[in-house]
């Protein structure tokens, strides 16, 4: 059995009494990485067809063009008719086979179309039909939408529901008195840590700078393949993102995520202030945190924002946004922090 991950907190009621609270904490999910999740992240951020084109087809095409630029029409025709310069049959066959092989690889690895099928379908009459262009124009004229603020860059969804331990760690059921409630298993923190580790490891190759990826890969090869006892290299996610919106499920969760990702208090401020004011609002806390960042006037054009949340299942999801423009503090209509942002941040007692 794995060693329990526990933390102890001492709270003093008065000068003569104290209370000690024992809590399970999240595991160190960045120091234990599985190669299959790194491979998945590299696969999602890397197009094999593009690699094949750059490595094989492009150099061959360039070489042929260089050779052909020095040929006249007469010398070009001799390549086929003159036996002195004619390619032999074996060479022709080899070139043809190579070309077919490259073509097969391209066809099998190109992006496949995705079709979404809904069981609920309505086939309108001609007078009720509307083109997509007309629909978009009507939507713009409505006035309910503003200029684009963010671009969704990456989404990574991790679902561990295939394992019974993960599926049952957060489960709604009846107790012996017939009361329906949510049951939390003692393995919850270890399950959450594993889901976070899987999600972050998959996301890393998509967003981290090349230098960080190389350092992480070298460390991973030393530990996993060469079996060397070296300190794990923890990538600096602050080089990939300017803002962080972390699931405000509790102070212990935020503390562990901050520790593992080596984030500053400034990065954690939106999450901690959201937890302080609104409490645990589940996955919706991410949007309160984004609104806090906007209300503080921190979002600039080109900034990257990382939202990460988790829930029952057990699942962990990440979304990466890129700001397309400056979000002014004057755009506070509908912002949950309007009228109170001046009072934050507040000092939170440890």
PyMOL commands that set and color helices and strands:
alter all, ss='L'
color gray80, all
select helices_A, chain A and resi 35-45+48-69+73-81+89-109+126-128+132-142+164-168+188-207+210-224+237-239+251-261+265-278+282-295+341-343
alter helices_A, ss='H'
color red, helices_A
select strands_A, chain A and resi 6-14+17-24+150-159+170-174+180-184+243-246+304-311+315-323
alter strands_A, ss='S'
color yellow, strands_A
deselect
rebuild
show_as cartoon
